[in-house]
Amino acid sequence: MERRTKIVATVGPASDDPQVLREMIAAGMDMARISLSHGTLEEALARVDRVRDAATAQRRIVGVLADLPGPKIRAAEFPDGGVHLAEGSVVALVPAAAEDRSDGGRIAVDLPTLLVDLERGDVVGLGDGVIQLLVQGVSIDRATVEVVSGGWAQGRPGVTLPPGRATMSSPTAEDFVLLDALAGKVDAVAVSFVRTAAEIESARAAAGAGGPMLIAKIETQEAVDAVEAIIGVADGVMVARGDLGIRCAMEDVPHYQKHIIRTGVAYGRPVITATQMLESMVRAPTPTRAEVSDIANAVFDGSSALMLSGETAIGQNPVNAIRTMARIAQRAERDFDYQGWGRNLGRQLSAAADPVAANDRITAAVSAACWRAAMDADVDAIVACTNSGATARAISRFRPAVPVLAVTPSEATARRLSVAWGVTSLLADRHATTDNIVRFSVNAAVEAGIVNPGGLVAVLVGSPADPATDTLRLVRV
């Protein structure tokens, strides 16, 4: 069986080369992530173009996710290759000036009020919190800090102040400018440091009708507390474990991860599990055994997709990192409890406050019937005929053991489904009747080699004039 859990890989300096991008797609990259926290908008848009060209060259459908900076405080750029901050060393923190840079003795921070917000005895986190800085004193032009937990600082790492300092809302004014510039160019946008459903709704209003999917990044305690409301208005969710582990007790993160994944899947939203999944492979050719277990457990938790960050953006071998993740995920899927997940989904749905909007309940009910029929009739595949992708996502949440083929006339929909668990998208012509939609979709499944003549498939379809999926057919090919 082909891998069902999707892979999101971050494109950066280590993966800008067109040949490397083509090899990343061949190795298993389903969606490319482009961080807007690093580099210019022009550089980001050039990366989008290179991903599109590489996907065309590989004849693969690959989505593009743009990750908004959000209200995250960052350090100014460190030198190429990074700087090692040794435990016990003393460093200065200063508000960053224009074109400022950081080094091993002085870290410039993009926060004008930095010296007002810090006090003696504060602990400041750098990056994903691995580097810890203890504030020894604050003067008129700098905060003097001791490195109490060292590590490599590279790029523009995030800077985490103690709770309650320098609180800002999301999306930021810069995020809104970027949303406008990205219109029609990417398939999904990740909204950083979401705290409420209203913040996703404000991003939706700015993106406009027909805009990209909005992925809510859950990385604050406020977001965890409001996760059902946030997921209810978002198109997808990301378990952003790096910042989540800084802003919450780190021992809570595994439990939050499971809760966010279960809730997101119950709502029919793709869930991306992210951060430090193969962190050691930024520099090493093989992962730690703990990382292997982490990836396998994220698959067992029901993640729709797994994300690589620095491993492919600045790592020594982006292709090897993707290939390694694909191999681990595929092995874990052999032991995934497909039937148990589908049975338990009903209880997850009933536990959610309002898991399915009223106008989608027909689709939800028919997709549930499809999951049961697929098991009872022992079908070879499920074919979801879809315009928006909702039908494919509805059946995907049941994690069926058989292949799911999304047949759609929309290339944009096909790319957005690149992060949906177990879904293989196929482009097809638009047809005017339900009978023709079914017939040509089944033919497409045969031509794609997913089913063979004589096989049995379950087909989910609706009327061309009705957005709801109201029909389930079992078709002998």
N, C-alpha and C positions, 0 to 999 in steps of 0.2 A: 504494500500500500504506500502511496506517495505521502510525504509529510503533510500533516494537516495544520499544525501550528505555524503561523506565518512569522517571518523574520523582517524586522525593521532595522535598517543599518544607516548610521549617520555618515554623511559624505562630508569630507573635510580635506585638508592639505594632503593627507596620505592616500586619498582615494579620488583625487581630482583628475588623474590621468584617464582618458577615455578607455584605454585598454584595461586598466584596473577595474573601471566601472563595469565593463562587459564581463570580466571574470567574476566580479561580485554577483552579478545577476545570474550567471551560469552556476555559481556556487550555492545560490538559494535566496538572494535578497528579493523580497516581495514588495517592499516599500522603502523608498529612500527618505531619510530624515535630513533636513537642512536646518541647522541652528542659525537663527538670526541674531544671536547674542555675540557672534564672532564674525568679524569682517564686515564688509559693506553690503548694502542691498544689491548693488550691481554684481558683486561677487556671488551672492546667493542666487540671483536670477540666472547667472551664467552656469551655475551648478545645476539648476533645474533643466536648462537646455541640454547640458551634457548627459544628464540621466535620461531624458527623453530620447536623445540620439542613441544612447547605448541600448535602451529597451527596444527600439526599432531594429537595431542591428542584430539583437538576440532573438527577435520575434517573440518577445515576452511582454505581458501586461504588467507594468510596474507603476505603483502609485508614488506620489511625492507628498510628503508631510513637511510643512514649514512650521518651525517651533518659535513662537513669539518670545521675546526676551522677558516680558512681564516686569514687575517691580523688583526684580532681583538686583541686589547690590553686587557689583563685580570689581575685581582688581584690574588695574591697567595691565596691558600686555607684558608678559615675561619674555625674556630672550628666547630665541629658537632653541628647542631642546630642553627648555625648562631650567629651573634652579632647585637645588636640594637645600631645604631649610632644615638645618641640623638641630636636634633637641639641645636646649640650653643656650642657643645663640640669641642675640638681642637684635631686634629689627624695629625700624620706624614705620608707623602707619601715618599716611598723610592724605588729605583730600586731593584728588587728582586734578591737575591742570590740563588744559588742552594739549593733545598729543603726548601726554605723559606716559611713562613706561615704568614697570616695576623691575626690581632686581633682588639679589639676596640680602641686601642691607636696608632697602627702602621699598615699601609696598604702597603704591598709589591706589586709592579707593574712590570709585565713582559715587561719592556721597558728600555734597558740600557741607552738611552738618555733622560730619564724622566726629570732630573733636568735641562737639556739644553732646553727642549721643553716647560717648564712651566715658566710663569712670574707672578709676583704679580698682583692680580685682575682677573686672569683667573678663570673660573668656570669649574670644572671637574665633569662629571657625573659618577655615579656608578650603575651597573645593567642596568635596562631599563630606567635610567635617573630619577627615583624617588628620589634617594639620590643625593643631589647636594653639592659639596664641593668648597668653595671659597678659593683661594690661598692667604694667608696673606704674605708669604715671602718664598724665596728659598735660601738655604745655600749650602755649599759644600757637605753635606751628606743627606739632606732631604728638602722636601717642607712642610711647615706648613700650614694646611688648617683648616678652620672652617666649620662645618656641618651647612649649611643654610637650608637644607631640609633633614630631617632624615628618617630612615627606617631600615628594617632588611637587613643585608648583609650576604649571605651564599654561600657556594660552592666557585666557582671561577667567580665572576661577571665580566662583561666587564667594562672597564674603557674608558670613552669618553673624549678626549681632545678637546680644541677649534678647529674649522675648520682650515685646512691648516697645522696642526702640525702632524708630524710623519706619513706622507702618505706612504702607502705600496701597492704593487700590489697584485692581486689575479689571480690564486691560488698561494700560497706561496710554498717555497721549501718543507716545511713540508707537505703541502697538496698533492704535487706530490708523496711523499713517501707513504702517506696513500692511495692514489688512487691505487698505485701498490699493496699494501698489501691487499686491499679490492677486488682485481680482482676475479670475480666468486663467491663472498661471499654475496653480497648485491644486491638488485634490483634497487636501486636508490641512487644517491649521490647528496646532496645539496652543491652548490658552494657558499660560503659566500662572501659578499661585492663585488659582481660583479659590474663593472662599464661599461664594453664594451662587444660587441659580441665577440671580439677577445679573451677575457679571457675565455669564454665558449669554444671556438674553441680550445684553448690550453689545456683545461681540457679534451676535447674530444680526442685530439691526444694522450694524456697520457693514457687515459682509454682504447684506442684501439677499433678496430671493434668488435661489439658484446658486448661492455661493458655496464655498468649500465646506466639507465636513468640519465640525468643530469638536476637537478632542479636549476634554477637560483634564488637566493635570492635577491629580490629587497629591498635594505635597505640603499641606498645612493641617493642623488639628481642626481648624474651622471647616475645612473641606470634608474631612472624615466625618465630622458631626452632621454635616448637611449632605452626605453623599447621595442619598436617594433623590433629593430635590435636584441636585446638580445633574445626576445621570439622566433624570427625567427630561431635561431640556437640551442635553448635549447629544451629539451623534456618536460619541465614543468616549472612552476614558483611559487615562494612563496612570498606572501606579508608579509614581515618580519617587522611588525609594530613597534616592540620595538626599534630597531636601526634606522629605518626609521623616527620615531618620535623624535629621538635625533638629527639626521643629517639634518632634514628638519623642517620647521615650523609645530608644532603639529596640527594646524588647517587645514593644507593641507592634512594630512594623510587620512581622510575619502574619500576625493576626489580622491587621488592617488589610494586608494584601489579599488574604482569603476572602474577607468580607466584601471588599471592593469588587473582586472578580465575580463572586457569586451574584452580587447585586447587578453589576453591569450586564452579565449574560442573561439574567432573568428579564431585564428590560430590553433584550435584543440588541445590545450595543457591543461593538468590539472592545476588548480590554487589552491594552498593551502593558506588559510588565517590563519595567526599565530599571537601569542603573546597576553598574558593577557586576553584570552577569558573567563577563569574562575579563574582568579588569586586569588580571595578571597578564593577559595576552596583548596588552598594549606594548609590552616589552618582551614577553616570553613566547616561545613557539607552542607551548602546551598549557592548558588551564590547570588550576588546582583542583583537587578532588572535591573540595567544598563547592567550587563553582559548578562542577558537573552536577552535583546533587541539587544545587540551587535551581539550575535550569530544568532538571527533571521534575522537581517539585512544583515549579511554576506551570509546567505542562499538566501535572496531576491536579493542580488547583483549577484548571480550566482556562488558562490564559488563551486569548485569541491570537496574540502575537508576542514575541520576545524582542527586546530592543538592544542593539549594540550602540554605544556612544563613542567614547574615546578609542575603543578597540578598532573601529574602522575609520574614524576621523583623523586620528593622529598616530595610530598603532603601527607597528613595524610590518605587519602582514594582514591587511584587512580581509583578503580573500580567505586566508587560513582561518581567521576568526569566524567568518560566516560558515565556512564548511564544517568547522568544529561544532558550532551551535546547531546546525542542521542535523548533524549526525546524532548528537545527544538528544535532541527533541524527537527525532524519528524513533530512536530506541525507546524513549519513555512512552511514546504513543502505543507501542506494542502492548504495554501493560495498563493503558488507560481504561477505566471502567465505563465503557460507552453506555451500556444498558442502565447501570446504576445512575449515571449522570442524568439521563433522560427521565428516569423515574423520579429522581429527587427534584427535578426542575419544577414540577407541579407544586411541590411544597415551597420552593423558593418563590414562585410566583404569588402564592397565597400569602406569604409573609410580607411581600412588598406592599407599600401603601397604594400605589396605582401603577403597576408594572406595565400596563398596556393602555394607550389612549383608546377612547371609545371607538374611533373610526378605524382602528387597527385590530380590533378584537376578532373580526371575522378571519383575517389573515392568521392571527395567533391560533385560533381554534382549528382551522384547516391544516396548519403546519403541524400542530400536535397530533392530529389524526394521521398525517403523512408519516410522522415518526413511528407511530404504532404499526401502521400498515406496512412500512418498510421492513420492520422486524417480522411481522406475521407472515408476509408474502415472500420474504427472503429475496428482496429486489437486488438488482446489480448496481443500481445507482438511483439518485434522486435528481430530477431535472427541475430547476426553479426558473420559470419564465418570468422575467422581471424587467421593468423599465427603470425604477428608482433604486433597486437593490434591496428593498424592504422584504420581499418574499424570500430571497436567499438568506438574509440575516435572520429571518424568523425561523427557518428550519435549521440554520447553523447553530442556534443556541441550544438545540437538543443534542448536539455533538453526535450525529448519527455515525454508525460504523462504516457505512458505504459512502462512496464518493458523492459529492454534491456539485452539480454543474449549473452555473448561473448563465442562462442564455439571454442576452440583452442586445437591443439595437443601439445602446448608448455606450460609447467609448469611455465617457466620464464615469458612468456607473461601474463599468468593468474595472477601472483603475481604483475606484473607492472600495470595491470589494476585495482588493488585494490584501487587505488587513483583516478580512472576515475569516474566521476559523473554518478550515476544510473546504472552502469554496474555490472552485476553478471557474474562471469566467471565459465565456466564448461569445464573440460578436456575431450577430445574425441580423438579417433584414427584419424590418417591421411588417407585421401582417394584420389584416383587418378583421379576421374572425378567430375565435378561440380554437376551432378545429385546425386551422392552418398554423396557428402558433404552436399547438401541440405537435403536429406532424413535422414541421420543419425544425423544431427544437430537438425532437428525438433523433431526427436525421443528423443534426449537428453533433449530438452525443456519440453517434456511431462513427461519424467521420473523424471525431477527435480521438477515437480509439478507447473511449471510456466504457462503452457497452458494445456487445457483439450481437449480430443477428441471432434471434431466438431467445435473447435475454429479456428480462422483465425490469421495467423502470417505473418509478412513481413520478408523476408529473404534477407540479403545482402550477396553476394558471388562473387567471381571471379574465373577465371581459375586457376588451380593449378600451371600452368606454368607462370602466369602473376601476378605481385605484385599489380596491380590495381584492385579495386572492381568495376566491370563493369556490374553487373547483380542485378536486384531487382525482386524478385518473391513474389507474394501473394499466400500463401499455406493454403488450408483448411485441418486441421489435421484429 
